[in-house]
Amino acid sequence: MESIAQLIAEEIRKPVKAVENVIALLDEGCTIPFIARYRKEAHGAMDDTSLRALEDRLKYLRNLAARKEEIIKSIEEQGKLTDELKAEIENAKTLAEAEDLYRPYKQKRRTRATIAKEKGLENLAMILYLQAPNCPKPEEEAKKYINPGKGVETVEDALAGASDIIAEMVSDNAEIRKQLRNLMMKDSLVNSVAAKEEDSVYSMYYRFTQPVSKIAGHQVLALNRGEKEGFLKVKIETDRDKAIAIIEKKMINTGSRSENFLKGAVADGYDRLLAPSMENEIRGVLTETASEGAIHNFALNLKPLLMQPPVKGKVTMGLDPGYRMGCKVAVVDGTGKVLDTAVVYPTLGEGKKAEAIRILSALIKKHGVEHIAIGNGTASRETESMTAEMLKSCPGVSYMVVSEAGASVYSASKLAAEEFPQYDVNLRSAVSIARRLQDPLAELVKIEPKAIGVGQYQHDMPQKRLEESLDGVVEDCVNAVGVDLNTASPSLLKRVSGLNATIAKNIVTYREENGIYTSRKQVLKVPKLGPKAYEQCAGFLRVVESKNVLDNTGVHPESYEAAEKLLAICGYTLDDVKNGNIKDLAKKVDAYGEGKAAEECGIGLPTLKDIIKELMKPGRDPRESLPAPIFRQDLLDLKDLKPGMVLSGTVRNVVDFGAFVDIGVHQDGLVHISEIADRYIKHASEVLSVGDNVKVVVLDVNEAKKRISLSIKQAK
């Protein structure tokens, strides 16, 4: 039997040794970001996504191995374990296969079959099922089992009980279930009809049919929700004749005396037990696959959203729009510190709108505001219109609509109350919106990832699995960027490799009590931060104020000596790094020989290359190389849009059937998957990511339904 490492290596097409190394590192308590960044020699430079996939598969296979052991132990305790059965269980590739083998030995609730066994009819069932050459006629044999004292008063009663026992054997047969599973996955249809005569968002599914093998994940999730809300009736339709033929081939000897009796038992076993059970199982598989796809899609969207380029060092005004409660205003400086707050009422008539423009213009002038961030929720349209009008007399100031998903969750949280005890919930939301523009990652880590709103059906997902996946994305993003040890919030620090909420809070408390950190090593004085946590986190912490420039790079302290050796080989010092005087470092290493340099420094080639990159750009933020966000000074109206117009937009969400793009009219337009690329693509994420700036052409505008159809491929 293959080891878990061998199985995974075959599946992901990586060397067994690399997989074994990753498993060993995970078992030692190393985090994925640490392994991905600082143990490249051990795993052959897999990225964090590949490593997380490996970790998921490792968990599944270990759970499967543990479950197999439980099953074998349970059957052994019943005295029914054979060498053949043990081998079958050990060789099962999936949990479903292992459970199928266990079904006949599972403790069941009282069934028709168990009642028949209590009546002493198991021998009759087995004689008829085995179909030996001397098998008697069912009616003749059944006479021997008449027992009025046990409720078997007639031949028919005896045969009915024997049929119930065989029907359950049909349902519990692992090989039959495997063959039917393959048939249903390949040939069955998913059908749905309306459960009530009422229009709804599920109307497209009121007469819907799709092969199980071709149904899309978003369709499965929509059907599930429609059924749950009482609008749909959903069924898996399987060719009954084909299914019964599979069972009969496995269980019936043509020409045996019990053939007709067994055919009846097989039909009953299929209709009453097997078909409903397999339908539930197939729907479970479809839902699990759809959920995994949706979680994967959510993670794909979340990463670029978190990694949007920051707009650093700019005084920013955040507007949280509203009707009755007004538009909440917060002005923050370039570091996110609150300078001023206000509430204006631009939606309550022209007089109030003019007053709002006057108040906001004064705040812009007073604090030197350069950018305005507008939340995209209730009354956003009117607030954006007012802002565009105001900016005509505010040269040099621009605005951007930002997603306020989760802002209300954050502003009402304990964390926000601790951060801004002096402000009410609504003003906290305006601060969060302003900071989202300045540094999306630092602000969005304060919010539960699933509340950020870039997925489909996130509330229908297995919540634990969704949280694990999204937390992994947040962790990868935070560690890819690095964290300033002297300015980071506890929310940001707790996402750093090796740290948790308690240590993160302790880091900030130590900073407040002892002043700023002047070196990475200083964090070892923080309570509960031991050598293992330091090993995991150190490379991701940045100390701009440190005398050692390496403390402000992604070079891990364990490689400082190697970095200094490399600089010496090339005739440089750490001062040269600090002053930016090592532009020829890569060329010099190349001339010297990368392999030779790596050997002399006592490191592998991947680590050498990473060190060179970090030394050449200390303090580099990887987000700065991404396209800058689109700022606007004027506003289009839905009625201004005409088919054929070419506009610039920003991708806001990528879904199974296309992508939603913000083109500055408050209503995002849909680019259907067929209008994204000139070539066939299976999913929009193959071409687009959240935050991408794209050119689009307007195909159609439906003002009544507020729907905009766009094309990317026709705009090229």
N, C-alpha and C positions, 0 to 999 in steps of 0.2 A: 504493500500500500504506500502510495506517495505521501511525502510529508507535506504539511501545510505550505511551507516555503516553496517547495517544488511546484505545487499546484498554482500558487499565485504567480510564480515566475513564468510559468507557461502561459497563463492568462494575460499577463501584462507585457509579455515578451521582454523580460529583463533577466540578467544573469541570476542564478539561484543565490550566489554569494552576496550580491547586492541586496536581494530581498531578505536574506538571513541577517545581514547587517542592520537593515532598517528595523526588523522585528526586535533584534537585540537592543537597539537604541530606544525604541518605544517602551520595551520592558524595563529599561533603566530609568524611565520617567522623563525622557527627552521629549520636547514638544516638536510639532511638525515644522514651525518656522525655523527653529534652531537646527533641526536635521537638514532641512532644505538649504539653509544658508551656510552652515558651518561644518557640515559633514559630507560634502560633495564627493570626496574621494571614496567614502564608504558605500555610497549608493549610485554612483555613476551619474551625478547631476540630474536627478529627477526633480521636477518642480513641485511646489506645494500641492497643486491639484492632484498630480499623480500619487504623491505620498498619502494624501487623504483618502484617495480611492483604495490604495493598498491597505491603509488602516481599517477602512470599512469592511473590506473583504476578509481581513484577518479576524475581525470581530465575528463576522458571520460564520467563518469556518471553525473558529474556536467554539462558538455557541453550538454549531452543528455537531462537532466532536463530543461536546459535553452531553448533548441530548441523546446521541447514539449510545453513549455509555449508560445513561439512565434507562434507555429502552432495553438494552441488553441485560442489565441488572434486573429489571422488572420481569422480563420473560424468564430469566434464569430462576428467579425466586418462585415462579409458578411451576418450575420443573418442565418447561416446554421448549427450552432453547436447544436447537441442534447446531451442529457445525455449519451446515449449509445456510441456515437462517442467520447465524451470527455473521458469516461472510457477506451475505446480502446487505445486512444492516450496515456493516463497516464500509461497504463499497458504495452506499447510497450517496449520490452527488448533491442532493438537495434535502431540505427539511421535509418537503412534501413527500419525497420518496421514502424517507425514514419513517414518517408518520403512517404512510400507507402500509408498510410492513408491520407496524405495531398495532394497527386497527383490530385485527382478530383477537389480540391478547389484552386489549384495553379494558379496564373495568367500565362496564356500561350501566346506564340506568336500565330499569326493567323494560324490556322490549317484547314484542310479540314472539320473537325467537326464544328469549330467555323463559317466557311463560311456557312455550311448547316444550322446551328442555325439561322444565320442572314437571311436566306431564309425562315424562319418560319417552319422548318421541325422537330423541337425537339419533338412536340406532337406526330407526326407520329411515330418517333423512339421509344418513350416511350410506345405507345399503342402496337406496335409490340414486344417490349422487355418484357413487363409485362405478355404477353400471358394469359390474362384473359379468362375464359371459353367462353365468348361471343366475343372473339377476331376476328375481320373480316379478310378476306383474304387480304394479303398485297397489291395486285394489285387494289382491290376494294377501300380500304382505301386511297391508294396513290392518287386516282383521285381527292379527296377533296383538295389536297395540290398543284395542278397545279396552277402556278402563273407566267405567262410569264414576268410580270413586274419585278419579282425578279430572273428571269433566270431559273425558274422551268417550262419547256415547255411541258414535257411529264411525264407519269407515271414512266418511267425508271429514269428520272432526280430526281424525288421525292424519289424513293427507293434508288438510289445511295447516295443521301444526308443523308437519314435515316441510311443507312449502315455505312457511315463515322462516324456518331454520335455514333452508337453502337460499332464500331471498337475501338473508343477512350475509350469508357466505359470499354471494355475488357482490354485494355492496362492499364487503371488506377485502376482496381479493386485490392485492397490490398490483399484479400484472394487468388485470382488467382496468383498474383505475388509471394506470399509466397509459394504456392504449386509448381509453376514452378521453383522457386529458389531451393527448395529441390530436385526436379527431376533432374535439371541440375547439381547440386553439386554431386548427387549420380550416375547418369547414363550417363551424356554427355561425349564426347571425345574432347580432344584438338588435332587438326590436323594442321600440317604445311607442306608446299611444297616449292620448290625453286621458287623464283620470277624471277631469271635470270640464264642462263646457264653459270655459272662461279664458279670455285672452291673458297672456302672461309673457314674460321674457323667454319662456321655454316653448313658445308656439312653434319654433322651427323643429322641435322634437316631437310634435303631436302625431306625426306619421313618419317615423324615422327607422331606417334599416341600414345596418353597416356590418360587414364581416368582422368577426372577432379579431382576425389577423390584421385588419386594416384600420380599425377604429383609432382615432387620435385621442391622446391623453385628455385634452380639454373637453372633448365630447363625453368621455367617460365621467369626468368630474361634474359636468353640467347635468348629465342624466342622473347621477347620484343625488345631486342637490335638488333637482326637479322632483324626483321620487320622494325624497325626504320631506319636501314642502307640500306634497300632496297633489302636484300638478301632472305627474307622469306615472305610468305603469310600465315597468321595464322587465324584459324577459330575454333569456338566452334560448334561441330556437336551434335545436339539434335534430338531424335526420334520425328519427327513432329507429327505422328499419336498419340503418347502417350500424347504429350503436348496439342493437340487440343481436345483429349478425356477428359482431365482434365477440360478444359474451358467449353466444351459442357455440361458436367455433372453439372457444377455450374450454367450455364446460360440458358439451353434449356429444356423445358418440352416436352418429347417425345409425338408426336401426336397432338401438337398444330398447328393451321393453319399457324403460322409464322415460323414453325420449319425449313423448307428449307431455307427461307430467312435469318434466324438467323445463320444457319450453314455457309452460305456464308460470312456474316458479321464477324463471329468469325474467319474464316480462313483468311480473309483480315486483321483483327485486329492483329492476331498472326504474319502473314508473314511480314506485312508492319511496324507494330509498336512494338509489344511485343517482338518478337524474337531478332531484332537488339538491343533493349533497354536492354533486359535481358543478351544478349551476352556481351555487354559492361560492365554491372554490374558484371557478373561472372568473366570476365577478370580483372576488377578492384579489386574484392575480392581476386583473385589469386595473383595479383601483390602486393596488400597490405600485404597479408600473407607472400609472398616470401620476401618482403622488410623487414618486421618485423623479419623474420627468419635470413636474412642476417645481419641486424643491430645487432641482438642478438649474432650472430656468430662473428661479428667484435668485439663486446664488450668482448666476451669470450676470443678472441685472444689478445686483447689489454691489458687486465688486467695482465696476466702473463708476457707479454713483458715489461710493465712498472715496474713490480715487480721483474725483474731479479736481482740476487744478484749483488751488487756493487763490484768493485775491488778497494777498498779504499787504499789511501796512497801510490800508486805505480806510479812512473814516467812512463808516457805513451807516445808513439809516434803514432800520427794519420796520416794515409796515405789516401788521396783522389785521387784514380787513374784517369788517363786520357791519351789520345794519344797525339794529337797535342799540347795541352796546358800543357802537362807534369803531373807528379804526385806531388800533393801539400803535403807538410810535415809540421806538427806542433808537437812540443814536449811540453807537459804540466807536471807540477809537481803534487805531490800527492793530491793537493787541486784543480787542474784544471787550475792553473795560467800558462799562456804561457811563456815558457822559450826560445824557438827558433823556427824559421820557415825556410823553404827552398823549392825549386822546383827542381825536378830531372826528367830525361827523359829515364826511363828504357826500353821503347818500341821502341826507335829510333836506333836500332842496338846494336851489342855486345859492342862497345866502350862506348856508352852512358850508357849501363846497368852496365858496370864495374865502370864507374864514379859514377853512382847512389849508387852502393854498397859501394864505398869508402866514399862518403859524408855521407850516412846514418850510416855506421859503426862508423865514427868519432863522429856523434851526439850521438849515443848510448853510446859510451865511455865517452864523455864529460859530459853528464847529468845523467849517470847511469840508462838508460832506461831499464825497466824490461819486459814491454809488448808492443806489437805493435797491433794497431787496423786498419784493412784494410777495406775500404768501398767496398761494393759488386756491384758497378755500372760498367760503361764502363772501360775496361782495367784492371779490378780487377784480372782476371785470370793471366795476365802477371805479374802484381805487386806481386801477391801471390807467383808466381814461383820465382821471383827475391828475395823476402823476405826469402823463404825457403832456397835458395842457400846461401844467406848472413848469415843466422843464424847458418850455419855449423861452422862458425868461431866466433860466438858470444854465448858462453856457458851461459846457465841460462836465455836467453831471449826467449820468446815464442810469438806467434801471434794468433789473432783470427779475422775471417772475421765478420764484423758487418753490419747490414742493414743500408744503407745510405738513406733509404726512407725519404723524407722530408728534408734532409740535405740542398739541394739546395734552398728549400722554405725558410728555416730558414736563410741561409747565405745571401740571397738577401733581407731579411726583415728589417724593420726599427729597430726592437729590436737588431738584430745582428750588425747593423751599430752603434747603441748607445753603445753596449758592446765592439765592436772592431773597433773603427773608424780608427785605424792605419793600418788595414789589408784589402786587397782586398777581394772580394766575395769568390774567390776560397780558400784562406788560412783560412777564417772563417769556411768553410766547413770541412777542415782538423782538426781544433780545435774541432768542434762539434763531429766528428767521434771519436777522442781520448777520449773526455769526456763521450761519450755514453758507452764506456767500463767501465769507472771509476764509473759513477753513472747514469745508464740509465734513471731513473725517473727524476732526476734534469735537464737532458738535453732534454729529449723528451717532457717535459711540455712546452717547448718553441715553439713547432711545432703544427700546427692545427692537432687534432687527426686523421682526415680522410686522412691526407697526410702520415701517418706512415706506411700504406701499409700492413695490415694484414687481409684484408677482401676480399670479392668478390663483384664486381659490385657496389662499393661504390658511383660511380658517377651517378648511376641510381636510387639511393635511394631518398626518400623525404629528402632534405638536412637539413631542420630544425629539423626533428625527429632524423636524424642520429647525428647531432651535439649535441642535448640534451642528447642522450644516451651515446655518447662517452665522453662528458664533465662530465657526471655523473661518468663514470668509472675512469677518471683521478682524479676527486675530491675524490672518495673513496680511490684510491691508495695513493695519497698524504697524506691524513689524517690518513690512516692506518699506514704509516711509521712515520709521524711526521716531523716537519720542524725546522731546527736550526735557531733561530731568528737572530743570528749574522753572518750567512754566506749565508742564502737563497737569491736567486734572486727574483725580483718582479714577474717573471713568475711563480715561485714556490709558493710564498706567496699568490698570488691572487686566488690560488686553495684551500687555507685553508678555512675551514668552517667559514662562517660569514664575510670573507674579499672579497674585490673586487679590480680591477686594481688600482683605485685611492688610497685606503688605503694601498695597498701593496707598491706602490711607496712612499707613505708618511712614511711607516715603514723604508724603506731603506734610505730615505733622513734624517730622524731623527737619524738613526744609524751613517750616514756619518758626520753629524753635531755635534753630542753629544757623539760619541764614542759608544762602545759596550753596549748592554743591560745587566744589572746585575740582573734583575728579570723579571718574567712574567708581574707583575703589572705595570712595567714601560711603557708597550705599551699603557696604558690608556692615556699617555701624547701625543700620536701620534694624529695629527689632523684628525678629522672625525671618529676616532675609539671610539665609545661610549660604555656604559655598555652592551647593547644587543650584539654588535659585539664581545665584550670581552668574554661574556658568551659562545658564539658559538665557538670562535677560541682558547681560552686560553689552553684547554687541549691538543691541537694539536701542540702547539709551544714548542720548547725545548730551554732552556737557560743553556748550559753546564757550563757557568761561574758563575752562581748564587750560593750564599751561601746556599740557601735552595735546597737540593738535589731533592725535589719534583718537582721543576721547570724543571728538566731534565727527567721527567717521563710522562706517560700518565694519571697520577692522576689529576683530575680537581681541580682547586683552591677551588671550593665549597666543596670538600671532604678532604681538607688538615687536618682539625680538626679531622675528622673521622680516617684518616690514622695515625695521631699521637696518637690518643686514642688506636687504634689497636696495635700499636708498644708498647705502655705503658702496655697494658694488657699482652703482651707476654714478657715484660722485656727488650725491645729494645728502642733505641733512633734514631733520624735522622742521627747521626754520624755513628751508626752501619750500616745504609743503605748505606751511602757514602763509608764506608770502606769494604762493602761486607760481613759483619759479621752476616747476618740474614738467613743463609741457612736453619735453622730449623723453620722458621716462619710458613710455611704451616702446619707442624706437630703440632706446639704449638697451632695454631688456631683450628685445628682439635680436639686436646685433650680438649681444652677449650669448644668447641662446636660452630660451625659456626653460628647457629641461635642465640645463646646467644651473641656472639661477635657482630654480625650485629645489634642486638637490642640495645646493649650498645653504639655502635658507631652511632646509629641513621641512619643507611643505610639499603638497601635491600641486599639479598644474592648475586645477580649478581654483584652489585657494590663492595661488600666485596671481591669476588673472583678476580675481575679485579685489585683491589688495591693490593692484595697479590702478584699477578703476576708482577705488575709494581715495587713494592718495592724490590722484589727478584732479578730483573734485570733492574736497572735504566739505561736509555739511550739505551735500547735494540732496535735493528733494526730487524723487523720481516723478512726482506729479507735474513738475514744471515743464517736462518735455511733451506733455499732452496738449491738445488744442485748447486754447483759452475759451471760456464761456462767451456766448453772444450777449452783448449788452444792447439795449434799445433806448431810443429817445422819443420815438413816436409809436403810435398804435394803429394797427389795422382793425377794421370791423368785419364781422362775418359777412355782412352785405357788400363789403368792398371786394371780396374775393370773386374772381371770375375764372372759369376753366381756361387753362393755358398759361396762367400767371406762374412765373418761376420765383421762388422765395428761398431764403435761408432759414433753416430750422435746427432744433436740437432734439435728439432722440430722448424721449422721456420714459418709455417702457418698451421692452421687447417681449412679445408673446408668441404662442405657437403659430398663430395665423398671420403675423406681420409685426408692425411696429407703430407706436404712437409718437407723433412728432409735433413739438411746439413750434408754431410758425408766427407767434406773436398776435394771435387773435383770441387768446384766452381759452379757446376750445382746441384741444389737440386733434390733429388730423390723423387718419389711419392710412398707412402704406401697407396694402395687402401684400402677402408674401410673394405673390406673382408679379408685383410691381417693384420689387427691390433690386433684382439683378437680372442681367441678360441671360445668365445661365440658370439651370435648375438648382435650387437650394432646398434642402430638407427642412431647415429651420432658419428663422431670421437672424439668430445669433451667429450663424456662420459668416455673416457680413457686417452686422451692426452691433453696437454696444450702447448702453445708456450713456448719455453725455456726448455722443458723436455729433459733430456739426455736419449737416447735410444740405445739399441743394435738392429741392422738390418742385414738381410741377403740379398745379391744382387740376384734378380730373373732374371733380363734381362737388357741388355744395348743396346740402339740403338744410335750408334755414329752419324749417319747421321742426325737424328732428335733431338739429344742431350737429349734423354729420358732415365731415369733410373727407373726401377721398383724394389721396395724393399718390404721386409716383416718383420714385428716385431714378429708376432706369430711363424714364422718358425725359428727365431733366438734364441728362448728360449730353 
